[in-house]
Amino acid sequence: MSFIELARARYSCRTYEHRPVEQEHLDLVLEAGRIAPSAHNNHPTRVIVCDTPELRAKAAKAAYRFEHDGSVFGAPVVLIACAITDEAWVRRGDEMNSSLIDTSIVVDHMMMQATEFGLGTCWVCMFDPDIAREEFNMPEGVLPVSMLTMGYPADTIADPEAREARCIKREQFLSL
Ligand SMILES: Cc1cc2nc3c(=O)[nH]c(=O)nc-3n(C[C@H](O)[C@H](O)[C@H](O)COP(=O)(O)O)c2cc1C
């Protein structure tokens, strides 16, 4: 599949089969995140792999709105991408800290690599970061930014026309 085909095939999967994700696939998903670019090459992102019942339950406690079958959306794997804010590049002038951008690129790389393997994913920001910090004993300065649920989809992509209707129109995308 070309990249544009992969990008079109990806959708937010919120129902998963019980089938586990192969370790080789998980390893390459993590590798895609590890080699993602970051501002000034600072790599201020760390990933927690939740692939056991205990770890999935902790993730689901933080993302309690989406708890299902002891995991977030019932996914066999939940990746939690965390930003180490103090390790990120900061832009002079407006002091923009790059950690959220860098961490999001990591998540996007992992998400697209998972898509290539036929895995479903859902990017999740609606969780309680304080609960996540507590559940995973995160030290000071670590910000849990996003979760990525991952597993074999038990649903299917919405039909292409409905999907296109959800996307921003090209004219709007290219104008301010
Ligand atoms: C930064 C970000 C945060 C998101 N957070 C959530 C979330 O907390 N819960 C959820 O169900 N979907 C979440 N999503 C998924 C979006 O709702 C979804 O990508 C969007 O509706 C477009 O649908 P699609 O991914 O199927 O193309 C998030 C997506 C992004 C990029």
Ligand as a Chemical Component Dictionary entry (heavy atoms), coordinates in Angstrom:
data_LIG
# 
_chem_comp.id                   LIG 
_chem_comp.type                 NON-POLYMER 
_chem_comp.pdbx_formal_charge   0 
_chem_comp.three_letter_code    LIG 
# 
loop_
_chem_comp_atom.comp_id 
_chem_comp_atom.atom_id 
_chem_comp_atom.alt_atom_id 
_chem_comp_atom.type_symbol 
_chem_comp_atom.charge 
_chem_comp_atom.model_Cartn_x 
_chem_comp_atom.model_Cartn_y 
_chem_comp_atom.model_Cartn_z 
_chem_comp_atom.pdbx_ordinal 
LIG C1  C1  C 0 -5.057  14.284 19.287 1  
LIG C2  C2  C 0 -6.238  13.355 19.160 2  
LIG C3  C3  C 0 -6.968  13.045 20.276 3  
LIG C4  C4  C 0 -8.044  12.162 20.182 4  
LIG N1  N1  N 0 -8.691  11.773 21.321 5  
LIG C5  C5  C 0 -9.681  10.888 21.234 6  
LIG C6  C6  C 0 -10.321 10.410 22.414 7  
LIG O1  O1  O 0 -9.970  10.778 23.529 8  
LIG N2  N2  N 0 -11.334 9.519  22.275 9  
LIG C7  C7  C 0 -11.724 9.040  21.039 10 
LIG O2  O2  O 0 -12.632 8.212  20.986 11 
LIG N3  N3  N 0 -11.139 9.479  19.899 12 
LIG C8  C8  C 0 -10.125 10.371 19.970 13 
LIG N4  N4  N 0 -9.493  10.778 18.832 14 
LIG C9  C9  C 0 -9.944  10.268 17.526 15 
LIG C10 C10 C 0 -10.683 11.347 16.731 16 
LIG O3  O3  O 0 -11.956 11.537 17.282 17 
LIG C11 C11 C 0 -10.747 10.885 15.265 18 
LIG O4  O4  O 0 -9.447  10.806 14.756 19 
LIG C12 C12 C 0 -11.573 11.803 14.393 20 
LIG O5  O5  O 0 -12.925 11.807 14.795 21 
LIG C13 C13 C 0 -11.514 11.401 12.915 22 
LIG O6  O6  O 0 -11.936 10.081 12.751 23 
LIG P1  P1  P 0 -10.974 8.985  12.100 24 
LIG O7  O7  O 0 -9.760  8.856  12.987 25 
LIG O8  O8  O 0 -11.780 7.729  12.051 26 
LIG O9  O9  O 0 -10.556 9.478  10.744 27 
LIG C14 C14 C 0 -8.410  11.642 18.908 28 
LIG C15 C15 C 0 -7.661  11.961 17.791 29 
LIG C16 C16 C 0 -6.582  12.796 17.899 30 
LIG C17 C17 C 0 -5.768  13.104 16.668 31 
# 
loop_
_chem_comp_bond.comp_id 
_chem_comp_bond.atom_id_1 
_chem_comp_bond.atom_id_2 
_chem_comp_bond.value_order 
_chem_comp_bond.pdbx_ordinal 
LIG C1  C2  SING 1  
LIG C2  C3  SING 2  
LIG C2  C16 DOUB 3  
LIG C3  C4  DOUB 4  
LIG C4  N1  SING 5  
LIG C4  C14 SING 6  
LIG N1  C5  DOUB 7  
LIG C5  C6  SING 8  
LIG C5  C8  SING 9  
LIG C6  O1  DOUB 10 
LIG C6  N2  SING 11 
LIG N2  C7  SING 12 
LIG C7  O2  DOUB 13 
LIG C7  N3  SING 14 
LIG N3  C8  DOUB 15 
LIG C8  N4  SING 16 
LIG N4  C9  SING 17 
LIG N4  C14 SING 18 
LIG C9  C10 SING 19 
LIG C10 O3  SING 20 
LIG C10 C11 SING 21 
LIG C11 O4  SING 22 
LIG C11 C12 SING 23 
LIG C12 O5  SING 24 
LIG C12 C13 SING 25 
LIG C13 O6  SING 26 
LIG O6  P1  SING 27 
LIG P1  O7  DOUB 28 
LIG P1  O8  SING 29 
LIG P1  O9  SING 30 
LIG C14 C15 DOUB 31 
LIG C15 C16 SING 32 
LIG C16 C17 SING 33 
# 
